[in-house]
Amino acid sequence: MITFNKNNPVVRSGQIHTSHGELKFPLFMPDATYGTISNMSYIDLEATGTEAIVTNTLHLEQKIGSDKIVKLGGFHKFTGWTKPVLTDSGGFQVFSLISRRPNVKNKITDAGCSFVDYESGLYKFLSPETSQQIQANIGSDIRVVLDEPVLENASLTDIKKSVERTTEWAKRSKKMFLELNNLSTKDFDNPLLNRPLLTAVVQGGSNFEYRKISLEALVEVGFDIYGLGGLPLQLKRTWDYSHQGGFYKELLQFLAESMPKNKLRYALGVGTPDNLKFAISVGWDLFDTVLPTRNARHGYIYVEKSQGDKEYEDYSVLHLLNSRYEFDEGPLDNSCDCLTCKTTSRAYLRYLLKIGEGSGYRLSSIHNLHFYSKFMAKLVKEESNV
């Protein structure tokens, strides 16, 4: 169940009521790709202020198998994480796998995605129905329908086909979701019913017209949450600013202005602190990315203004592996009250990261996630006071 705060006309905000607790949005969720955040315990994670995590349907199925998770009592009992979980569909990951590892058995058809698991060598198949079954086995609180992204050089014909296939897969996903949860369409539309939430993903590549066509088709089917499907997959590099003024921002604003006001908006893969700020300002609600933890493991530390060596509009970055910090006995951030800043100097954490010590990855990740939690709270407060 989702409720919106009506007393804040500036920033979209509210609560998501799940069987594993209430979430307040706008909300950032770190990615626990394989059911865990590298080198961190869930006790560590809770201490950073994290309220929900995103985990990956395809990778969990590959690594352990959702049938085993069922036998172990579901994801929450198995892992000990007591708060809400969002599972993505596995669509982007399998699309990336198929695109990057050409193989006669790797293909996408209307039926679903056929591919060879590069780890086991076994032939696998992921469909809208199997994706929903896996997510049900995991027992997630928020689920995502299977969608088909496009490559960076996709033609209008390819984009049109992707949008059509994404729509049909969304219909099949919802049908399976209803069956798995013993729901009727009327039940699904009941805003007071406590059940998992279902997210559709808007595709259309870099073509704004097809993005709108995709959104309108999905709204007609009806979902709880509408998500930003990833930008066209880059085979050579990632991109945020391919168009003048910043393509990423243009797309975020364009879609936000077109989305239903009474539904949640999920910007998958967003993002950097500055992108979070912009996305909230134009009306997005949910966000996830691997950046804070991945960057932490490479000594890329988010800190308050004037605390780092590179300044951005609302924060600084500290490149901890730089030799200038070799003898720095201060904390990462003088204004931070996380475990790392209370106990560990820059010099010692730099040493741990330089030798590849797991405790270094843990401590740097704790700090970055704590920074993201504080940054989100600060953004909401600032935007509300505009």
N, C-alpha and C positions, 0 to 999 in steps of 0.2 A: 504494500500500500504506500502511496506517495501523497504527501501533503505539501502545499506551497504556502509560504508565508506571505500574507497579503499586506502586511504593515511595512514592507520594504520595497518601495517602487523603483529603487535604483538598481539593486542587485537581485537576481533570481536566487532564492534561497528556500529551504524547506527541510523536510525529513523524509527519509526512506525507511519504512518499517519492515523489518525482515524477521525471520524466525531466530536469527542469531544477533539481534540487537538493532538499535536505531542508528541510522547514519544521517548526519547533517550535511547538506550540500550548499555551496560548491564543495567538491570533495576530490582530493588527489589520492590515488591508490598506487602503491609501488607494485612492480611486477615480480611475482614469485613464480617464475616460468616453469620450473619443475616441481612446484609445490613447496618451494623453499626459496628464501633469499640467501644467496651465497654467504657462508660464514657467519650467519646470524641465527640466533634462536628466536622463537616467537615471543619469548620473554623480552629479549632485546627489542624486538619490533614494537611491542606494545609500549615500551618505555619511550619510544620516539614520538608517540602520539598518533601512530598509524591506526586507523579505524577499520580498514578493509584492504584486501589484497586482490590482485588479478593473477590467475594462474592459467596455464595453457592446456587446452583439451587434447590437442594432438600429442604434445610432449609427454603428458601424464600417461596417455594411452600407450605410447611407445616405451616409456621407461618402466612402468609397473603394470599397467592394464587396469582399467576402471572396474573390471569384475573383482579384482583383488581388493580394491578400495572398498567395494560393497561388503566383501567378507570381513573387512577390518572395521566395519561400522560407519563408513563414509569418511569424507575428507577431514571433517572437524575432529572426529574421534581419533582417526588415524594419526593426525599431525599434532593435535593439541591446540590448534588455533581455534579460539572460541568466537571470533567475530565474523562478520559477513565475508563471503567470497564471491568474486565474479569470475566466471570462466568464459574465455573467448571461444570461438567456434573451431579454431584450428585452420580456418580458411586461408589467412594470409601466409601462415607457415607452410602449408602444403603447396600453395601456389608458388611461393618462393623456392621451395624444394624442387618442384617440377620444372620451374623456369631455369634454375641454376644447374640442375643435374639432368641434362637431356638423356632420355632412355626410351626405348620403344614401348615400355610398359608405363611410362609416366605421361599421363594425359588427363585432360578435363573434358567431360562430356556433360550433357544434360542430366545424366544419371548421377554424377558425382565426380570425385577425384580418385583416379587410379595411380598408384605410385609404388616404387620399390623403396622400402625403408633402408636408408643407407647404412644404418647401424646393424640391423639384423639380416639384411639382404632379403627379407620376406616381402611378398607382394601384399599391398594393403589397399583398402578402399574406404574413402570417407565421403559420406553422403549427407544431405540435410538431416535425414532420419538418424543415421548412426552418430552424428555429432550431438544431436539432442539426447540420444540414449546415453552417450558417454557422460555428458554434463549432468544428466539425472543421476547416474551412478555415483558421480563425484559428490552430488548433493549440494551444488552451489546455490546461492541466493539470487544471483543475477546471471542470466544466460544470454548467449548471443547466437543468432542464426548464421548458417553458413552462407558466405558470399563469395563473389569472384572479382578480385582486383584486376587491373590491367597493367601491361608493361608501359614503360615511358614512351615508346614509339608506337603505341596503339593507334590504329586508324579509327575513323568515325564508325566504320562498320564493326570493328572489334569492340569499341566502347558501347555501341548500341546492343550488341550481343551480350556483353557483360551485364548491362543494366537489366536486360530481359531475363537472363539466367538468374541473376541475383534476386529478382522479384519472384520468379517461380520457386526458387529454393527457399525464399522467405515464407511463401505460402505453405510449402511442404514442411518446413521447420515448425511453423506455428501449429499445423495439424498434428504433428508428432508430439509437440509440447503439450497440447490439450489432452491427447490420449495418455501420455505418461503421467499427467497430473490429475486424470479423471475429471477434466473440466469441460463444460459446454462453452460455446461462444458467449452466452449470457453470463456465465460465471467469470469468464476472462474480462468482460467489460464491467464487472462489479468492482467499484473502487474500494470497497470496504473489505473485500476478501483477502485474507493473508495467504499469499502464495509466492513462489519464485517469480521474478520479473523477467520479461523477454525483450531483447534488444534486436532491432533491425539495423542493417548497415547500409548507408547510402553510398552508392558507387557512381561512376561517371567520369573517372579519370580527371583530366585537366579541363574538360569541357563543362562549363557552368550550366549550359542548357540541359545536358544529360544528367547532371547532378540534380537539377530540379525535377526532371522527369522521374528519376529514380526515387527521390523523396516522395513525390506525389503518389507514385504507385504503391510505395510501402505504407504510407499513411492510409490509403484505401484499404489495405489488408488489416491494419490496426495493430500497434505494438505499444508497449509501455515506455520504451526508450528508443530514440533514434540516434544512431552513431555516425560519425564521420569516418567513412571508409578511407583507408590510407591513401596517400598520394600515389600516383603511378610508380610501380616498383622500379627503382634505379638499379641497373646491373653494375654500374661503375662507381656511383657516388650517391650520397644522400643529398637532399636539397630542401631548403626552407624558403629560399628567396630567388626562385627561377624567373619570376615575372617582376616587372617594375613595381615597387611599393611592397613587395613581399607576397608571393603567391599564397603562401600558407595563410597569412592573415586575411587576404582577400577571400579565400575560400571559406574560412571560418565565419567571417561576417556575412557572406552571401547566404550560406546555409542557415545560420542562426536566424536571419531575418525571415526565412521561408518556413521554418519549423513550427509545429503546433505549440502554442504557449502553455498548454496544459499537460505537456509531455516532457520527460527528461531528455536532455541533450548530452551525448557522450562523445567527447573528442578523443578518439582512440589514438594513443601514441603521443599525445601532447602532455608535457613537453618541458621545455626550458622555463625557468622562472619568468622571463619576459613574455613568452608565449602564453603562459598561464594567466598572467595579468591581462593581456589583451583579450584572451578567450572569455574570461569572466566578464570583462567590460562589455562584450557584445552579446552575452547571454548563454554561455555554455555552463554546464553543471558538473560533469564528471570527467576525470582525466586519469591517464596512467602513462607511465614510461619507465624504462630501465635506467634512464640517465643518472639519477642520484646515486644509485648503487654501483652501476658500471663505472661511472666517472670516479667514484670514491676509490675504487680498487686501482685506479691509475693516478692517484694523487691529485685529482681535480676536485678541489674542495670549495663548496659554496659557503660564503661568509657574509657578514653585514658590510655595508658600505665602509670603505677606507680600511678594512681589515685584511684585504688581499693584495695581489700585485697586478690585477686587471680589473678595471672598474666597468660596471654596467649601470643602467639607469637606476635600478633599485637594489642592487647587491654587488658584491665583488667575488672574484674567484682567486683562490690561492693555489698556485701550482707547487704543491708540496715537494715534489721530487727535485725542484730547482736547488742548486748548491747553496743559494743564499739562506736556506733554512737549516743547514747542516748543524749549526750550533744555536739555533733559536729555541730557547727554553720556555717560551710563552705558549699559551693554549692556541688552538686553531683560531678561535674567535673570543675576544675578551668579553663579549656580551652574551655568550652562549652558556646555557646551564645544562647541556647534555653530559652524559657520562664521560665521553671522550675529553671534552674541554675541562671537566673537573679533575681529571686524573692523568692526562697524557700531554706531554709537550710536543711541539711541532718537530723538534729534533728526533725524539724517540719514535714518533709515528712515521716520520720519513725513513728512519732506519728500518723499521718493520716492513714498510712497503718495498724498500729497495731490495731486501733479501727474500721477498715473496712470502712473508710470514702471515699465516691466516688470521692471527690476532690483529694485524695491521689492517687487513681488509674489513674485519669486523668493526674495529673502532672508527675507521673512516666512513663506513656505511652508516653506522649509528649517527654520526654527526650530520651527514648529508640528509638523511631522512628526517632527523629532528629539525634541521634547517627548513626543509620543505613544509613540514607541519606548521612551523611558526610563520613561514612566509605566506602560506595560504590563509591563515587566520588574520594576518596583517592586511592582506589584500582585501578580504571581505570587509574588514572594519573600515579600511580607507575608502573603498568604493561606496560603502553604505553612507559615509559622511560627505560624499560629493554634493 
